[in-house]
Amino acid sequence: MSELQDHKIKRSEKVSLALLFLFALLLLQCSKKEEPEAVDVPAKPDYEGELVWSDEFNTDSLDLSKWNYETGTGVNGDWGTGQLDVATDREENVKIESGVTGADKGCLVITTRKEKFIGRNYTSGRINTKNKASWGPGHRIVVRAWPQGVQFKGQGFAFWMMPDELPSGESHLMWPQGGEVDVMEYVGSIPNANLASVHYAWSWENNQYQDWNHNHQGGYYSYESEEVPVSKPTYGNYPPDENDPYAGSFGFHTYGLDWYEDRMEFFVDDHIYHIHYFEDGHISADDGEIKSRVDVTADGRIYKSEFSHHFEEWKPFEHKFFVILSAGVGGADRTYGGAIVPEAEFPCPVYIDWVRVYKLKNNDYPAVYVTTFGSIRPNKKSNYENIIMHVFPRHYADGNRDFLRSIYLKLYR
C-alpha cells in the first residue's frame, strides 16, 4: 500500500470518528431535559461500614489505652529525615483542648515549638498506635485535621502508617521492605496541596537496609480544584494569606485511605486523587515495569500508580499497619518540605478533631469511577474523557484518545 493511500485511509477514519463524536455530543446536548438511561456500570460503594475504632479526643488527656508517646529524635538522631526537633510527652507538645473553632467537641493538639530542650532548639509531638491497634486491607482509615500553624517552609505535619507485623522467623522488619503509607503529608512550603504516598523496597535484601533499595510513589491533592493539580506543586507562596480557603492551614479537612485487597485509594474530603495498585498490570501491560499516570475522569484528575510488591518474602500491603500522628521541623533540603526558614513563626499548632477506622462494606469493589450516562454533560469539568470511554471504547483502548480529546476541545473550549 502506498503512503498516499495509507494517509487517505487514516484521514477517512479520523473524519468518521469526528462525525461520530460530534453526533454523540449532539445527542448528549439534546438529552438535557430528558434524562436517558444510565450506563451499566457499578455504582460507587457506601464506603463506611461498621465503625471499628475511633478516638474523638473528648477526654481530659490522651487515652494511653489507644496511643503511645514516641519521644526523642528517632533514627540517626533526626528521625531519619533530617529533622531538627526532639519529640516529648509534655502537654506543651501534646494535649487535649476544647473550644476549638470548627471541631466537633474536643481536639488533640500537637504543637511544635522553638525552644531549647535536651540539646535541641525545637520540640514536637509524636504519638502512635503500635501494638495497640492496627489495620490492613478491608478498612477505611481517616483523620479530621487542621494544620493551622503549618505555614512556613520547614514546618510540617503527617498522618501516616508503618507495619505492625513481622515475617515469620524475623525479629525486626527493615524499612522500606515493610512499606510505609503516608495519608497526609502537609508542609508549609507547599501550602495549597497535600501529598499521599506509598514507600516500598525493590528487593528483600535479606531484610537489611541498602541505600538504593527504596521507591516512592506519591500523588498531590489541590485544595482549590479538589483533584490532582495540573502541574506538580513546588515550594513557594508561603505563608499563605490567613483568609486563603485553598490553603490546608485554613481549616479542617478529612484525610483518608480506603484499603482494598488490590489497591489503596487516597482521598481528601471524599475526593479520591491517588490510587495505588500493589501488583503490576493495572495501568498497562504486566511487564515488570513501574508505572504511573494521571487519568482524567468524571470525578476529576486522579493519579494512578502501581507495582509495590516486588518479592515473595514479604508483601507489605497485605499486612496490618499502625497509625502515627507527628509534627516536625525540617533541618535539611532532603527533608520533605525543606529546611526551616528564619522567619518561621512558633508555636506551630495542629488540631486533630478525630481519628476513625471503618470496616469497608465492599473490600473487593473494582476501581471504577464514572457517573451515569444521564449525568454526563459536555461542559462539565473533565467529562470529555468519560464520554470518550463510553461512546468510543474501542478507539479509546486503541490509543486514539488524544485525537478524540482534540475534537472535543475544538468543539467545546
N, C-alpha and C positions, 0 to 999 in steps of 0.2 A: 504494500500500500504506500502511495506517495505521501510526503509530508503535507502537501496541499490537501489531499483527500482526508488525511487524518485530522488536519486542522478544521476542515469543514464539518466533519462528524462531531468533533468536540464542541465546536461552536453551536451546532444544531442541538446537541444535548443541553448545553447551557441555556439556550433560548427556551427550550422546552421546560427546563427546571424553573426558569424565571417566570414563565407564563403560569405554571402550576402553582408556584409560590404566591404569585400575585392573586390568582384565583382563590387560594386558600385564605389569604389575608382578607380579601373582599368578603368572603363568606363569614369570617370572624367578625368583621365590622358590621355586617348586616344582622348579626346574632345578638347585638347588644340589648335589644328589647325582649327577645325571646330566648330564654336560656336553653341551649342544646343539652343533649345527654352527656353525662360525664364519661371521660375516658376510663377504660377498665384498668386502673392502676390501684395499688394498695393505698389506703388512707394512712395518714400519719398516726402512729400509735398514741394511746393515752400513756405517756411515759411513766408517770409516777404511780407505782403500785403501793404496796404496804410500806409505811414509814418504819424502818428497822432500827434506826439510830439517829439521835439528834442531840445537840446542845444549844439551847436557846439563850444561854448566858443570862439567866434571870435570877441567879443566886448571888450571895454576897461576895463569894470568892470563887476562884477557879475550882471546878469539880475534878479532884485528883483521882476519882474512880474512872474517869474518862481520859484524862490528859496527863502527860509527863512534861515537866520543865526540862529543857535542854540548855545547859549553861556552859560557859567557857568560850573557846574560839575554834573548836572543831578541828577538822583535818588540816594539817600543816600550819595550824595557828591562824588560819584565815578562812576557815570553813571550806577550804579547797577552791575558793573562787576569788581570792584576793581581797576579801573584806577586812575592814579595819575595826569592827565592833566586837565587843565581848557581850555575850548574852547572859542575862541574870534572871533570877526568880523574884526580884524585888517588885513591889507594887508600882514603883516609878516606871517600870518597863512593861509589866503585865498586870492588868487589873480588870475588874468588872465595874461598869459605870452605868447609871441610869439617867434618863432625861436627855438622851442624845437625839437630836432632831432627825426625824425620818426612820428611826428604829422602831421595831415592834414593841419592845419593852426595854430590857437591859442589853448591854453591849459588852463584849470583850474589847479592851483597848490595848493594843501593842504599840509602844512608843519608843522611838529611837531618840536618844539624847546625846548632845555634845557635852561631855563631862569626863573628867579624869577618874578612872576606876580600874584597879588592878593592872596598872601599866598601860591602859588604853585610853584613847581620847574620846571614844564613843561607846555607848551602851545600847543594847537592843533586847528584844524578847523573842523567844522561840519555844513553841510547845508542839507536842506530837501525841499520837495515839498508839505508839509502838507497843506491842504485846498486850494491848488492852482492847483494840478494835481495829479490824482491817477488812478490806473488801476487794473483790475481783469481778470477773465477768458476771453480768446479770444485775448490775446496780447503777443507779443514778446517784452521783456524789456532787453536792453543790454547797456553795457558801454565799452568803449575802454580806458584802463588804463595801466599805467606803475608805479608800486610801487618802484621806483628807489632807494629811501633811506631806504626802509624797509629791513634791512639786519642783525639785531641783535635781540636776544631774548628780548621780551618786547616791540618791535615795531610792529605796525600793521595798516592795512587799511581795510575798509569794504565798500561794495556797497550792501545795504540791504533795506528791506521794512517793514513797520509797517501799521496797519489798519487805514483807513481814513473814516470809517463809524461807526455808533453806533447802537446798538439794540434799537428797539422802547421802549420808556419809560426810557432809561438809559442816565445818564449824562456823563458817562465815560465807558471805556471798559478796564478791567483789563488785564494785561499780566500774563500768556500767553493765557488766554481764547480767546483773539482776534487774536492770532497767530503772527508769525514772519517769515520772509523769508530772508535768507542770501544767496545772489547770489555770492558774492565774499568775502571771509574772507582769507586774506593773512597776514601771520605773519612771522617775521624774524627768529623765532626759527624752522620753517619748510619751508626752502627756496625753495624746489623743488615741492611743492604741493599747491593747492588751495582747500578750503573747501566750499561746498554748502549745506545748511541745511534748515530744517523747524523746528520750535518750536511750541508747542501747549499744551493744557491742557487735563487732563484726565476727568475732571468734571467741570460743570458750577460753582458750589460752590457759588451761588447767586452773581456772578460777584465780588467775594472777593478773595484776594491773600491768598494762602496756600503754605508753603514751599515744600510740597510733590507733588503739583499739576502741574507738568511740565514734558514733554518729548521732546526729541530732536532726530532727525534722520538726519545724515549728510553723504555725500559721498565725498571722496577726488579725485582730478584730478592730475595726474602726468604730468608735462610739458615734460618729456622725452619720455614716452610711449604713451602719448596722450589718456589716459584711466585711469580707476581706478587702482592704483598700486596693485601689488600682496600682499604686506604687508602694514599694516596701518602705515603711517608715524609717527615718533617720533621726539622729539626735538633733534637737532644736526646739524652739518655741516654748522654752521653759523660763520662768514659771508661767503657767497659763493664767489668763485673766480669771479672777475669782468668780466671775459670772459666766464663764465659758461652759455651756452644757455638754460640750463634746470632749471635755477632759475627764479622765477617770476619777480625778480628785474632786469633781463637782458634787458627787452624791453616791448613794448606794446603787449597786448593780448585783445581779446574781451571776456567779461564775460557776460553770459546772461541766460535768462529764457524764455521758451515757456510755457505759462499758458493756459492749456486746461480746459474743463469743469470737467474732472475727475482726472486730474493729473497736475504736473509740471515737466518739463524736463529742467535740468540744463546743460549748455554747456560752454566750453572754445574753442574759435576759431572754432565753429560749431561741436566740438566733444562732443556728449552727453555722460555724465558719471553718472548722478544721475537722476532717475525717481521716483517721489513720487506720490503715489495714495492716494486720500483723504479718500476713503472708504475701507472696508475690502473685501477680496476675490479676489484680483487681483494677488497676488503672490501664494496663495494656498487657502485652503477652507475658506469659510466665517464662521469663528468660534469665532470671537470676540478677537482674539489674535493679538498683534503687531508682524509684521514680516518684515524681510529684508534679502537680499541675494545679492551676486554678480553673475550676469549672464555673461557667455562668449558668445559673439555674433560675427557675421561677422564684426561688427563695433567696436569690442573691448570689454573690460570688463566694464560692466555697473552695478552700484549699484542701487538696486531697494528696495523701502520701501513703507509701506502702513499704512493706517488707522489713520488719524489725526482728523476726525470728530466724536467725541465721545458723543456729547449731542445735543439735539434738539434746545436748547435755542439760539445757535449761531454756525453756520458752517463757521469758519473763512475764508476758502479759496474759498468761493463762493462770497466774497466781495472785494471791492477795497482797495488797499494799496498804500501808498505814498512812494517815493524813498528817501533814505538817503545816503550821502557820508560822511564818517567820518574817522579820524585817531586818534590814541590813544597811550598811554604809559601804559603798564601793571604794576600794583603795587602788585599783589598777584598771587600765583600759580593758583588760581581759575580763573584768567583772561585767556581767550583763548590766547595761545601764551606765557603765563608765565610772571613773573616779569622782569622788566628791569635789564639788567646786567651793571656793572660799565663801561665796555669797549665800550658800545653802542655809536655810532657816531651821532652827530646832527650838523646842522639841517637835518631833515629827510623828503625830499620832495616826493610827489606822484603826477604824472601828469595824468590828465583826458582829453583825446582828445575830447570826446563827449559822450553824453547820448542820446539814441534814443528809441522810442517806436513805434512799428508797430502793426497794426491790423492783426491778423493771418488770412490767407486765409482759413484754414481748422481747425476750432475750435473743431470739433468732430473727428479729424483724429485719427485712432487707433494707439496704441503704438506698431507698427510692424517695426522692423529694420532688414531686411535681404537683401542681394544682390540678383540679378538674378542668376538662376542656372548656366547660362553660365559663370558667373564671379567667381564662386566658384572654388578654386584650393586647393588641399590638403596641399600645402606648404605655404599657406597664413596664417598669424597670426590669430589664434582663429577660423579658418573656420571649424575645425572638428565639433564644436558644431552645426554650421549651417547645415553641411552635415547630422549629426545625426538627426536633427529635421525634415529635409525634405525627407531623404531617409528612415528613420525608425520612423515615427511619433508615431506609436502605442507603440513601445518598449521604445521610449524616454518618452512618457507620463506615461508608466508603471513603470518608475523608474530605467530602465536599462542603463541610460546614462553613469554611471561610468564605467560599463563593456565595452560599445561601445567606450568610450573615451580611455580606456586602450588598446583596439585593435588598434585604430588609432595611439596612441603614440608609440606602438611597431613597427608599420609599417613605420612611418614617422619621428620619433625622434631619 
